[in-house]
Amino acid sequence: MRIGYDAKRIFHNNTGLGNYGRDIVRILNTQSLVEHFFLFNTKKSHYEEQIPLEKATIVYPKGWFWKTFPSLWRLIGQWKQINSSNVDWYHGLSGEIPIQLKKNYVPKIVTIHDLIFLSHPKYYNFFDRIIYKLKFQYAVSVADHIIAISEQTKADIIKFLNVDAKKITVIHQGCNKAFKQEYNEVEKRAIQKKFQLPEHYVLNVGTIQERKNALSLVKAIHRTTFHLVLVGQEKSYARKIHDYIAENNLKHQVSFIKNISSTELAILYQNATVFCYPSFCEGFGIPIIEALYSKLPVITTQNGCFPEAAGPDAIYIDPNDIDQIRVEITKLFENQGMRDEMAEKGYRYVQRFSDENVANNLLQLYKSIA
């Protein structure tokens, strides 16, 4: 198999979309059925040092025009190089497929992570919604097949983009291998000391933006002794959180952490007492998967994609109900046995998102299309 990937996010995105692409390359790099990857990338990046490239060729724009306008190359200029690479198919990893200026016969696959800009439009400005809709509608129309990362996303593709269900396959994501190994006490204590964290804390991971709903979690620990750790880049919404913390004298109870390595994040998970993720909407919720692999009990939102990610043994809450969130956190902090039981059952559940399953599902789909 010779696979062409839209690799911009692999090399230039350090969050969900980038992690998805890097994980696919890492996982499939070990598969004997995969002969070679062609990673179509707009420009050089430090991530090239972190990605297994034994089977890979990074393809950059050719010619002064495309090198000068790499974003335009990604949109309309890639096909000549895609065709000359003699790939078995081209896979758009982040909801996009370059526009065909003339007919070509390379099979095309696109992964759709979420359609939150359509299902929850209030979180996006008008022009972004228009651009995303055009890109995604084009991608699903020209793709030979579509990968949805969750059943929720599949349902949204059918509803909002009017796609036949037979054209969509759900292939869940996994997570970075850093979250699947155990760290020793010396490593754990070093991270605890580095970030000046208490022995027990509630952990939340993800970009600090409105739809992730971290403010409800901050309100939930108000008038308790619990410590909250928020890991993620801060958007403008974070100002509301900082203001609430200042108004209620909670600075000593909330830690903000960002720009850390996967290993440091994995240890933060393993040091935590409870993982709480009261997000309003997601495509899937990879931090939940990371928490389950870290043997953490999970509290998360009661509908949408969240039960699909967290499984039957998580605790589910209304993300608007501050008192309920507080009650469930308290219940877990006060009951070690309950935490252990949830962690063990969650760890068994999350094995369905293993590297082996991700690889097998992708290869099965690739073979059926090729």
MARVEXRO-260633 format. One record per residue (C-alpha): x, y, z; residue in three letters. Coordinates in steps of 0.25 Angstrom, whole numbers, plus 2048, in hexadecimal, padded with zeros to 3 digits. Each point is the difference from the previous one (the first is absolute). Example, Ala and Ser with C-alpha at 12.3 -4.5 7.8 and 13.67 -1.06 7.14 Angstrom:
BEGIN
8317EE81FALA/80680E7FESER/
This chain:
BEGIN
800800800MET/80580E7FCARG/7F880A808ILE/80080F7FDGLY/7FC80980CTYR/7FC80E802ASP/80B80380AALA/7FF80F803LYS/7FA7FD80EARG/80A7F5803ILE/80B80A7FFPHE/7FA80D804HIS/7F57FD80AASN/8037FC80FASN/7F27FC804THR/7F57F77FCGLY/8018007F1LEU/80F7FF800GLY/8007F580BASN/7F67F87F7TYR/8098017F4GLY/80D7FD807ARG/7FA7F4807ASP/7FB7FA7F3ILE/80E8017FAVAL/8067FA80DARG/7F67F5801ILE/8017FC7F1LEU/80F8017FFASN/8017F3807THR/7F67F97F6GLN/8067F77F5SER/7F58037F7LEU/80480E7FFVAL/80B8027F6GLU/80280F800HIS/7FA80D805PHE/80080D7F8PHE/7FE80C80ALEU/7FB80C7F8PHE/80580C808ASN/80080F7FETHR/80D803807LYS/80B7FB809LYS/7FD7FD80FSER/8077FC80DHIS/7F67F4800TYR/8087F97F5GLU/80A7FC80BGLU/7F47F9808GLN/7F97F87F5ILE/8057F27FBPRO/8058037F2LEU/8067F27FCGLU/7F57FE7F6LYS/7FC80F7FEALA/80380A7F5THR/7FD80F804ILE/7FA8077F3VAL/80280F800TYR/7FB8097F5PRO/8088017F4LYS/80280C7F7GLY/80280F805TRP/7F18037FFPHE/7FB7F4809TRP/80C80380ALYS/7FC80E801THR/7F17FD802PHE/8017F2807PRO/7F1802806SER/7FB8017F1LEU/8097F47FCTRP/7F97F880BARG/7F28057FBLEU/8027FE7F1ILE/80E7FD7FDGLY/8037F2806GLN/7FA7F77F5TRP/80B7FF7F6LYS/80A7FC80CGLN/7F57F6805ILE/7FE7F97F3ASN/80F8007FDSER/8027F980ESER/7F87F47FBASN/7F87FE80DVAL/7F57F6802ASP/7F880B806TRP/80080E806TYR/7FB80280EHIS/7FC80E805GLY/8027FF80FLEU/7F980C805SER/7F38027F8GLY/8078057F3GLU/8037FB7F2ILE/8078097F6PRO/7F88057F5ILE/8017F87F3GLN/80380A7F4LEU/7FE7F47F7LYS/7FB7F2801LYS/8097F6807ASN/7FE7F2804TYR/8077FF80EVAL/7F77FA80APRO/7FD80A80BLYS/7FD7FF80FILE/7FD80B809VAL/7FF80080FTHR/7F5809807ILE/80380280EHIS/7F4809804ASP/7F58097FALEU/7FF80980DILE/80080C7F7PHE/7F37FB7FBLEU/7FA7F980CSER/80480B80AHIS/80280D7F7PRO/80180A80BLYS/80E7FC803TYR/8058047F2TYR/7FF80D7F8ASN/7F88027F4PHE/80B8007F6PHE/8077F4806ASP/7F37F87FFARG/7FF8037F1ILE/80E7FC7FDILE/7FF7F3808TYR/7F37FC7FALYS/8068027F2LEU/80C7F8803LYS/7F97F5807PHE/7F57FF7F6GLN/80A7FF7F4TYR/8087F6807ALA/7F57F6803VAL/7FA8027F2SER/80D7FC7F9VAL/8057F680AALA/7FE7F17FDASP/7FE7FD80EHIS/7FF80880DILE/8067FD80EILE/7F880580CALA/80880080DILE/7F37FD808SER/7F27FB7FEGLU/7FC80E804GLN/8088067F5THR/7FA7F67F6LYS/7F2804804ALA/80480F7FEASP/8067FD7F2ILE/7F37FA7FCILE/7F780B806LYS/80880C7FCPHE/8077FC7F3LEU/7F57F77FBASN/80A7F47FEVAL/7FB7F17FEASP/8047F880CALA/8067F57F8LYS/80B80A7FCLYS/80480280EILE/8097F7809THR/80280380FVAL/80E7FE804ILE/80380480EHIS/80D807804GLN/80A7FB80AGLY/80A809807CYS/80F802801ASN/8087F4806LYS/80580A80BALA/7F37FE807PHE/8017F07FFLYS/80C7FF809GLN/80280080FGLU/80A80A806TYR/8077FE80DASN/7FF80880DGLU/80C8087FDVAL/7FB8057F3GLU/7F2803806LYS/80680880CARG/8098087F7ALA/7F48047F8ILE/7F880380DGLN/80B809804LYS/8028077F3LYS/7F28057FFPHE/7FE80180FGLN/7F47F7801LEU/7FA7FA80CPRO/7FF7F1802GLU/7F17FF7FCHIS/7FA8097F5TYR/7F58007F5VAL/8068007F2LEU/7FA8067F3ASN/8078007F3VAL/7FD8087F3GLY/80080E7FATHR/7FA80A80AILE/7F48057F7GLN/7F2801802GLU/7FA7F37FBARG/80A7F8809LYS/7F980780CASN/80B80080AALA/7FA80C807LEU/7F57F6806SER/80B7F8805LEU/80680B807VAL/7F3804806LYS/7FE7F2805ALA/80C800808ILE/7FD80D807HIS/7FD7FF80EARG/8077F2801THR/80E7FD803THR/8037F97F2PHE/80B8047F7HIS/7FE8027F1LEU/80A7FF7F5VAL/7FD8057F3LEU/8097FC7F4VAL/7FF8077F3GLY/80280C7F8GLN/7F780C804GLU/7F78077F7LYS/7F880D803SER/7F67F8808TYR/80B7FD80AALA/7FE80F805ARG/7F37FC806LYS/8077F5808ILE/80B809805HIS/7F680B804ASP/7F77F6807TYR/80D7FA808ILE/80480E804ALA/7F2804804GLU/7FE7F4809ASN/80F7FF805ASN/8027F27F9LEU/80E8037FBLYS/8067F680AHIS/7F67F57FBGLN/8028017F1VAL/80D7FD7F8SER/8018047F1PHE/80A7F77F8ILE/8048017F2LYS/80B7FD7F6ASN/8047F3806ILE/8057F37F9SER/7F87F47FESER/8087F980BTHR/7FD80B80AGLU/7F18007FDLEU/8007F1802ALA/80680180DILE/7F680B804LEU/7F57F67FDTYR/8067F5808GLN/80280980CASN/7F1805800ALA/7F57FB808THR/7F48037F7VAL/7FF8047F1PHE/7F48097FECYS/7FC8047F2TYR/7F3808800PRO/8018057F1SER/7F38047F8PHE/8057F97F3CYS/80B7F87FAGLU/8037F87F4GLY/8047F5809PHE/80880480CGLY/80E7FB800ILE/80480580EPRO/7F57F6805ILE/8087F57F9ILE/80D805806GLU/7FA80080EALA/7FB7F27FFLEU/80D7FB7FBTYR/80680780CSER/7F67F8809LYS/7F980C805LEU/7F1801803PRO/7F98097F7VAL/7F480A801ILE/7FB8057F3THR/7F48057F9THR/7F47F77FFGLN/7FC8017F1ASN/8078027F2GLY/80C7F87FECYS/8057FF80EPHE/7FA7F3804PRO/8067FA7F3GLU/80E804805ALA/7FE7FE80FALA/7F87F3800GLY/7F67FB80APRO/80880280DASP/80380F800ALA/7F780A807ILE/7F78087F8TYR/7FC80E803ILE/7F880C7FBASP/80B80A7FCPRO/7F780C804ASN/7FE7FA80EASP/80B805809ILE/7FA7F980DASP/8007F37F9GLN/80E8017FBILE/80480480EARG/7F97F4806VAL/8067F67F7GLU/80E805802ILE/7FE80080FTHR/7FA7F17FFLYS/80D7FC7F9LEU/80A807809PHE/7F97FA80CGLU/8007F27FBASN/80D7F97FCGLN/7F97F37FDGLY/7F78067F6MET/80B8077F9ARG/8087F37FFASP/7F47F97FAGLU/7FD80A7F6MET/80E8017FCALA/8027F17FEGLU/7F37FF7F8LYS/80380C7F8GLY/80E7FB7FCTYR/7FA7F37FBARG/7F68087F8TYR/80A8097F9VAL/8087F47FAGLN/7F68017F5ARG/80880C7FCPHE/80D7FA7FFSER/80B8027F5ASP/7FD7F27FBGLU/7F18027FEASN/80280E7FAVAL/80A7F97F6ALA/7F87F57FDASN/7F38087FDASN/80880A7F7LEU/8077F57F8LEU/7F37F97FEGLN/7FA80C7FBLEU/80C8047F7TYR/8007F27FALYS/7F18007FDSER/80180E7F9ILE/80D7FC7F8ALA/
